[in-house]
Amino acid sequence: MHDCLFCRIARGEIPAARVYEDELVLAFKDIQPQRPVHVLVIPRKHITSLAHVGPDDEAVLGRMLAVAGQIAVDQGSTDGFRSIINTGRVGGQEVMHVHMHVVGGPDPVGPMLKR
């Protein structure tokens, strides 16, 4: 998807506050942070959502999870963090490119879902 916002960020066409990158993934600060630490981790390859993942995507999804902890610590969330992947309309996905929110900070994140 040539016009995908996150694909354009990955290609360097749109600036972002990059905090980590390698050949498979890119991580950058969310422009509307909900916590003191709020980073998005995306695959460089366009994958619309977790509902569109195939066997060839296992390595990139594994890398996203593998780097999350170090990204959180490097950004100042040294006592834990939450990783969130929203999927589709019902899941609250706003940009149709798989992305993981890494959120944290000095205080607890709070309940996962409203009760």
C-alpha positions in Angstrom: 0.0 0.0 0.0 1.9 2.9 -1.3 -0.1 5.6 0.5 -0.2 3.9 3.9 0.9 6.4 6.6 3.2 3.9 8.3 4.7 2.6 5.1 5.6 6.2 4.2 7.1 6.7 7.7 9.1 3.5 7.2 10.4 4.7 3.8 11.4 8.0 5.4 8.9 10.1 3.4 7.3 11.4 6.6 9.4 12.3 9.6 9.1 10.4 12.9 11.0 10.4 16.2 12.6 7.1 15.6 13.8 5.2 18.7 14.7 1.8 17.1 15.1 0.3 13.7 16.5 -2.7 12.0 15.9 -4.6 8.7 12.5 -5.9 9.8 10.9 -3.3 12.2 10.8 0.4 13.0 9.9 2.0 16.3 9.0 5.7 16.8 7.3 7.9 19.4 3.5 8.2 19.1 2.6 11.8 18.1 -0.4 11.7 20.5 1.1 9.9 23.5 -1.3 8.5 26.1 1.5 7.7 28.6 5.0 9.1 29.4 6.3 6.3 27.3 4.3 5.6 24.1 6.1 4.1 21.2 4.7 2.4 18.1 6.6 -0.6 16.7 5.7 -1.4 13.1 6.9 -4.0 10.5 8.7 -2.3 7.5 6.6 -4.6 5.3 3.0 -3.6 4.9 0.7 -6.0 6.8 -2.9 -4.6 7.2 -3.7 -6.2 10.5 -3.2 -9.3 12.6 -6.2 -10.7 10.8 -4.0 -10.6 7.6 -0.9 -12.2 9.0 0.4 -15.3 7.2 3.2 -17.8 7.9 5.8 -15.6 6.2 5.1 -12.9 8.8 6.2 -14.9 11.8 9.7 -13.5 11.9 8.7 -9.9 11.8 6.0 -10.4 14.5 8.5 -12.2 16.6 11.0 -9.3 16.2 8.3 -6.8 17.2 7.8 -8.6 20.5 11.5 -9.3 21.0 12.5 -5.6 20.8 9.6 -4.2 22.9 11.2 -4.7 26.3 14.4 -3.0 25.4 12.6 -0.1 23.7 10.5 0.3 26.8 13.5 0.4 29.1 15.5 2.7 26.7 12.5 5.1 26.8 12.3 5.2 30.6 9.8 2.5 31.5 12.1 0.4 33.6 9.6 -1.3 35.8 7.3 -2.8 33.2 5.2 -1.8 30.2 2.1 -2.8 28.3 2.1 -3.9 24.6 -1.1 -3.5 22.7 -2.0 -4.5 19.1 -5.5 -3.3 18.0 -7.0 -5.3 15.2 -9.8 -4.1 12.8 -12.7 -1.8 13.5 -13.9 -3.7 16.6 -10.4 -3.8 18.0 -10.0 0.0 17.6 -7.3 -0.1 14.9 -7.0 3.4 13.5 -4.1 2.9 11.0 -4.5 -0.1 8.8 -0.9 -1.3 9.1 0.0 -3.7 12.0 1.5 -1.7 14.8 2.2 -2.4 18.5 1.8 0.3 21.1 4.5 0.0 23.8 3.2 2.1 26.7 4.5 2.7 30.2 6.2 5.1 32.5 6.8 5.5 36.2 3.2 4.8 37.3 1.0 1.8 36.7 -0.8 1.8 33.3 -4.1 1.0 34.9 -6.8 -1.6 34.0 -6.7 -3.2 30.6 -10.4 -3.0 29.9 -13.2 -0.9 31.4 -15.3 -3.1 33.7 
